[in-house]
């Protein structure tokens, strides 16, 4: 398996986590299975539309970049802890991994969104 070095995740793990991040982001933002949850959150926001907290939650669940960032971070953290890799690299390295996973996942989301018009 090819490694990025310095205790970082491998390219295979990066690809796996990017695919999982893409799918998780689609679930949060677009998938119909969560429509009832999103509808309740939009109704909650509608009762007090001037609330900055409620607006932030709406932004979070509506934006592939916003949700994708947090989904990627949660997946990466879970992966690192479950596989015992958390202590193999400094936190800063894991921060770069987070950027890589989130970036790769959002590229997949952008590609998918670009295909919807065709």
Helices and strands as residue ranges (DSSP letters): H 11-29, G 32-34, H 35-47, H 52-62, H 64-82, G 86-88, H 91-115
